[in-house]
Amino acid sequence: MFSFQSMHRALLLVAISLSACAHAFRPADFPTTEGLYRAGVREYQKKRWDNAVAAFEKLTLDLPARDTLLPKAYWYLAKAHVAKREHLLAAQSFARVTESFPDDTLADDALLGAGDAYAKMWRKPTLDAQYGLSAISTYRTLLAIYPNSVLRDAATSRASKLEQWFATKDFDTGMYYLRRKAYDPAILYFRDVIRLYPNTSKTRDAYLRLVQAYRAIRYREDARETCLAVRQIYPNDRDVSAACAAFADSTALPSS
């Protein structure tokens, strides 16, 4: 048998449950898109991310294609996904702002947000670089489409960081092959660092290891040309001078 206290506790739990249901956020309860938008912003500001996502997802489906609230709905939807660490969904929502409303004031902000969301999914250079490629492409798109954006410096800085990561990834792969005396693939990776990421800290090292690889397989002319190029870029570098000492006064390279 239930005691009075047990019954009271059960009734209290039922009342709490009913109260929670009564206050549950349901986008369908809002008869107008303007009302739902305002409610979604409130939920976002209160950090009720699930409710915000529900509100703005419905708005992106219900609003007409040219409605002025639509880019804002996509923006808040993306921001809510960021808060939930749903970075791919965030990137996709940010992208919709720029794709559908390229002249909107949020368009360049959305590109930066999309780039940041992709970048967060590439956590270190040694991992698969798919999302890193998406991130750097997005930053470069911002720079190309909105060259006068106030976000230009931020996009440039973040793209440069990713370039450093890509250069590191390719350089480390080149070193992997070089240590195993697989010189042809090593050369390809070192040349990619030089060609694709010329302004990174790995460029100098790639030149030096490229000279080393050429010398190992007796590609004397390639080594000579590489030394001529790297000396022009790093004229006072001691390591460069040492690696290319054979070319100081002649075009011949002695055997390794």
C-alpha positions in Angstrom: 0.0 0.0 0.0 1.1 3.6 -0.7 1.7 5.8 2.3 0.4 9.3 2.2 3.9 10.6 1.7 4.5 8.3 -1.2 1.3 9.4 -2.8 2.1 13.0 -2.3 5.5 12.5 -3.8 4.0 10.8 -6.8 1.5 13.6 -7.4 4.3 16.1 -7.0 6.3 14.4 -9.7 3.3 14.2 -12.0 2.7 17.9 -11.5 6.3 18.8 -12.2 6.2 16.6 -15.4 3.0 18.3 -16.6 4.5 21.7 -15.9 7.6 20.9 -17.9 5.5 19.7 -20.8 3.4 22.8 -20.6 6.5 24.9 -21.0 8.3 22.8 -23.6 9.4 24.7 -26.6 7.4 23.8 -29.6 8.1 25.8 -32.8 4.6 24.9 -34.1 3.1 26.9 -31.2 4.1 30.2 -32.9 1.6 31.3 -35.5 3.9 33.7 -37.3 7.4 33.5 -38.6 8.2 36.8 -36.9 7.1 35.4 -33.6 9.1 32.2 -34.0 12.2 34.2 -35.0 12.0 36.3 -31.9 11.4 33.2 -29.8 14.4 31.5 -31.4 16.6 34.4 -30.7 15.5 34.3 -27.0 16.3 30.6 -26.8 19.7 31.2 -28.4 20.4 34.1 -25.9 19.5 31.8 -23.0 21.8 29.1 -24.4 19.0 26.7 -25.0 20.7 25.4 -28.1 18.3 22.6 -28.9 15.4 24.9 -28.8 17.2 27.5 -30.9 18.1 24.8 -33.5 14.5 23.7 -33.7 13.2 27.2 -34.1 15.6 28.3 -36.8 15.4 25.0 -38.7 11.7 25.5 -39.0 12.2 29.0 -40.1 14.6 28.0 -42.9 11.9 25.7 -44.2 8.9 28.0 -43.8 10.3 31.4 -44.8 10.0 32.5 -48.5 13.3 32.4 -50.4 13.8 36.2 -50.4 12.5 36.9 -47.0 14.9 39.2 -45.1 14.7 37.0 -42.0 16.0 34.0 -43.9 19.7 34.9 -43.8 19.4 35.7 -40.1 17.7 32.4 -39.5 20.5 30.5 -41.2 23.0 32.6 -39.3 21.5 31.8 -35.9 21.0 28.1 -36.9 24.7 27.9 -37.7 25.7 29.6 -34.4 23.6 27.2 -32.4 25.2 24.3 -34.2 28.6 25.7 -33.3 27.6 26.0 -29.6 26.6 22.3 -29.8 29.9 21.5 -31.5 28.1 20.2 -34.6 30.7 21.8 -36.8 29.7 20.2 -40.2 26.1 21.3 -39.7 27.3 24.8 -38.7 29.5 25.0 -41.8 26.6 24.0 -44.1 24.2 26.6 -42.5 26.8 29.4 -42.7 27.3 28.5 -46.4 23.6 28.9 -47.1 23.9 32.6 -46.0 26.5 33.4 -48.6 25.1 31.2 -51.4 21.6 32.5 -51.2 22.4 36.1 -50.0 25.8 37.1 -51.3 25.0 40.8 -50.8 23.8 40.5 -47.3 25.8 42.1 -44.5 26.2 38.7 -42.9 27.7 37.1 -46.1 31.4 37.6 -45.3 30.8 36.8 -41.6 29.2 33.6 -42.7 32.1 32.6 -44.9 34.5 33.2 -42.0 32.2 31.2 -39.7 32.1 28.3 -42.3 35.9 28.3 -42.6 36.2 28.2 -38.8 33.7 25.4 -38.5 35.6 23.3 -41.1 39.0 24.1 -39.4 37.7 22.8 -36.1 37.2 19.4 -37.7 40.9 19.2 -38.7 42.5 19.0 -35.3 46.2 18.3 -36.3 48.3 18.1 -39.4 48.8 14.4 -39.2 45.0 13.7 -39.5 43.0 13.5 -42.8 43.0 16.9 -44.3 39.6 16.9 -46.0 38.1 19.5 -43.7 41.3 21.5 -43.7 41.0 21.8 -47.5 37.4 22.9 -47.1 38.5 25.5 -44.5 41.3 27.0 -46.5 39.1 27.1 -49.6 36.4 28.9 -47.7 38.9 31.5 -46.4 40.3 32.1 -49.8 36.7 32.5 -51.2 36.1 35.2 -48.6 39.3 37.0 -49.7 38.4 36.7 -53.4 34.7 37.7 -53.2 34.9 40.3 -50.4 38.4 41.9 -50.8 37.4 44.9 -48.8 35.8 43.0 -45.9 36.8 44.0 -42.4 37.4 40.3 -41.9 40.1 40.2 -44.5 43.0 40.1 -42.0 41.3 37.4 -39.9 40.7 35.2 -43.0 44.3 35.8 -44.2 45.7 34.9 -40.8 43.6 31.7 -40.5 44.4 30.6 -44.0 48.1 31.1 -43.3 47.9 28.9 -40.3 46.3 26.2 -42.3 49.0 26.6 -45.0 51.6 26.0 -42.3 49.7 22.8 -41.3 49.5 21.6 -44.9 53.2 22.3 -45.4 54.1 20.4 -42.2 52.0 17.5 -43.4 53.6 17.3 -46.8 57.1 17.9 -45.4 56.7 15.1 -42.8 55.5 12.7 -45.5 58.5 13.6 -47.6 60.8 12.9 -44.6 59.1 9.6 -44.1 60.1 8.6 -47.7 63.5 10.2 -47.5 64.5 8.1 -44.4 63.5 5.0 -46.2 65.5 6.0 -49.3 62.3 6.2 -51.4 63.7 9.3 -53.1 61.2 9.8 -55.9 58.1 10.2 -53.7 60.2 12.3 -51.2 61.1 14.7 -54.0 57.5 15.0 -55.0 56.4 16.0 -51.5 59.3 18.4 -50.9 58.5 20.1 -54.3 54.9 20.4 -53.3 55.9 22.2 -50.1 57.9 24.7 -52.1 55.3 25.1 -54.9 52.1 25.2 -52.8 53.3 26.8 -49.5 56.2 29.1 -50.4 55.7 31.4 -47.4 55.7 28.9 -44.6 58.5 27.9 -42.2 58.8 24.5 -43.8 59.8 25.9 -47.2 63.5 26.3 -46.4 63.7 22.8 -44.9 62.0 21.4 -48.0 64.7 23.0 -50.2 67.4 21.5 -48.1 66.0 18.0 -48.1 65.3 18.3 -51.8 69.0 19.0 -52.4 69.8 16.0 -50.2 67.5 13.7 -52.2 68.8 14.9 -55.5 72.4 14.3 -54.4 71.5 10.8 -53.1 70.3 9.8 -56.6 73.0 11.8 -58.4 70.7 14.3 -60.0 73.4 16.9 -60.2 71.7 19.4 -62.4 68.5 19.3 -60.4 70.5 19.8 -57.2 72.4 22.7 -58.7 69.2 24.4 -59.9 67.6 23.9 -56.5 70.6 25.4 -54.8 70.6 28.4 -57.0 66.9 29.0 -56.2 67.3 28.5 -52.4 70.3 30.8 -52.2 68.3 33.6 -53.8 65.6 33.2 -51.1 67.9 32.6 -48.1 71.2 34.3 -49.1 72.6 34.5 -45.6 71.4 31.2 -44.2 74.3 29.0 -42.9 72.5 25.7 -43.5 71.8 26.7 -47.1 75.4 27.7 -47.6 76.6 24.4 -46.2 74.2 22.2 -48.2 75.0 24.0 -51.4 78.7 24.6 -50.8 79.6 22.5 -53.8 78.1 25.3 -56.0 80.0 28.1 -54.5 82.4 28.4 -57.3 81.4 25.8 -59.8 78.4 24.1 -61.4 79.6 20.6 -60.7 78.4 18.6 -57.8 80.7 16.0 -56.3 79.4 12.5 -55.7 77.8 11.7 -52.4 
